[in-house]
Amino acid sequence: MTILENPKTPNVTLQREVDIVWQNCLKMIRESISEQSYKTWFEPIIPAKLEGKKLTIQVPSQFFYEWLEENYVHLLRKSLDYAIGRDGMLEYSIVVDSGNRQKNEPQIAVNMPPVHTPQYAKPDNPNADVVKNPFQMKDLDSLSLDSYLNPNYTFDNFVEGDCNRLARAAGFAVASKPGVTSFNPLMIYGGVGLGKTHLVQAIGNFMKNKAANKFVLYVSSEKFTSQFINAIKNNSLQDFMNFYMQIDILIIDDVQFLSGKEKTQETFFHIFNHLHQSGRQIVMTSDRPPRELEGVEDRLLSRFKWGLTADLQTPDFETRIAIIQKKVQAEGISIAYEVIEYLAHSIDTNVRELEGVMISLLAQASLTRREIDLELAKATLRHLVKDSEREVTVDTIIEAITEHYKVRTADLKGKSRLREIVLPRQVAMYLTKELTNLSLKSIGYHFGGRDHSTVIHAIQTVNDLMDTDKEISSAVNKLLKMFRK
């Protein structure tokens, strides 16, 4: 690195030129991001010099530089294209914080490496010249990130049901009055694919739209940990802390991944305390309730419990119907209710899998130019739901039963009470319960619309027969092995 002595009075013409170039860059940047992000990340930047087509800008800290590079690199590239041209280059000058440094003391100029090499090793010789390897941003698509929030996640497209009503209500209350309600922090927990990220990002988007002057940040716990490690490595931990302590609404996803990271937890503890005591809002998600989080310090767990903890559960049948209808409506297409009902009964694990099936079904219909009917839905589901080498769905179970017992599918779904039909039907229900995650109600639907009590009776009957009838026990075990091999 090269220590820059206090510069002489700059050439007025040259300074005016660099100011004009930077103002042209800012013009495009300001149009692409929120006012709050612009004030936070671009107003503090000082245009230092322009040499040919290489622009040097001065940033307040190493952490500030890393954040720009990580989140706004494509936007900076776009602005350079506009202000200088495609062969424009960017160089950084980082202000060194030595504690008691006065404003008129020297600064260190750093020519940053290319974007593809984010690790910055300090030279062994502190007096060595800076390596001339400027930060070149060529041929990168334009992309701007703002607070890490996905604008597609809103309260309007979050389908409410019994499985998530409390969490959604609490989220909306927090979004309407951040830091004011007793729901601070708000902890949302639940299994994979149940909508945790959607809900907390909806909170963030609502807050941003309501109060543009509030600094909202969504970050995963892994991202937070990675930034913390980089801050330690680059001796910029105080910058890291200062940055997070100025946030108005902090949304941190998957806090269970903080488990075992003692130093990260300690830093987060101090950030949490500062934000909470300052009346800032904290929102978190986890795959389990706070009491089940292992490897997290007790003092941090106790703070997680200060506010409200709300869970997201597996969506019930009616909510699954609503989710599918919402998706269909958003796509502007029409699907028969029997198809929607079939999908809702067939996929009852989580919202993400249900939406994935819907996307695949829409793609199949578009590519093959077919209407979305029950046959296409079954074919799509058969290609997506796999448990082993053989796909396990209600349809494949019914197919195996019809082959083994020599009965028809219509008989299994019909009203016949003949023993030669009733037993295969009961075995089919038993296998469906054993091999899929379908609810009793959904299983009954696939076998002629029978109620859950009929399914319970069928399962219990097969269990009893397997204890007393070796032939039936052998047949059922053979069918189970066929799917589990």
C-alpha angles and dihedrals in degrees: 000000000000122000109225113217118219102292123238119246103300122241103267093217094050092046091050089051094052090046091053092049092049092046088054089052091049092050091063094038093053091054092055105049140041121277092245093053090046092053092045100047110021109030092066091056116103120203105232109180146333121221111181103304096340114103119198118202128186118227127189099239149353091259090052090053093048092051091051092049093047099045110021105030093112093046090051089050090052092049092050090051088054098044103034110006139257092301094054118128133203128217127184132219111197122205110230116226107209095164102250099032114145122224093251095053123107123280130209118242115210125192101210122226121244117290092253093065108058097168113096116196117194115236117253090233110058090199095054118121118261111262108247097233103127124196102267118190108187131157095005121142117243113260132155125192122201121194089326089273122144107220090209091071107085139145089247094065095037104102111223123215142147088280094064109014097113094046093048093047091049091046092052091048090052092046091051095048110018114197092002103084125072087250094095112150100025112201118195116189136176145118129295118300098009097120106266095136092043092053098047092045088050087056090051094047092048091051093049093050092047098045114021091181092064118096107228120185129185114192135161118236089243090055091048090051092048092051090048092052091048090049091055091046092051096041090243100118093125090054089051092051093045091051095052092043092061094057116114097199119021117193113187119184128211099006089179087082090068086074113126094006098116100174092045090050091050092053092045088050091059093044090048092051093049094048094044094048090048092055094250120147122249122194123182140177131206138171090234139027118276093254090062097048107115123198093028119119116255093234090056093045091052090056091049086061096051094091132025128317115200129177134216115217134195107288115256123232095268092050091049089053090051092048092053092046090050091052092047091049092050090053091049095233136123124236127179114253092237089062092049090048092049092052093046091052094044099049114045102142104091144330095255093058091046092052090046091056090048092052091049092048092051091048092050091050092048096046096045094036091231131142115250104254135153093271093055091046091053092047092050092048091049090058095047108041109071128164100169138335086312117056114243115213133130088262095054091047091051090048091053092048094050091051094047099044097030095234133132127255089234089058093053090053095038133086100257114137095192111131092233087060101033095056096051089046091052092047090050090053091047092051092047090054092047098044105036139044094236119135121241089254092053092047090053090051092057092051101058099299096293119168125250094258090062090052091049090051091049093051093047091048093053091047091053093046092051088058094050108026116060093190093055091042091053093048094049093046090049091054092047092051091049090063098035099049 
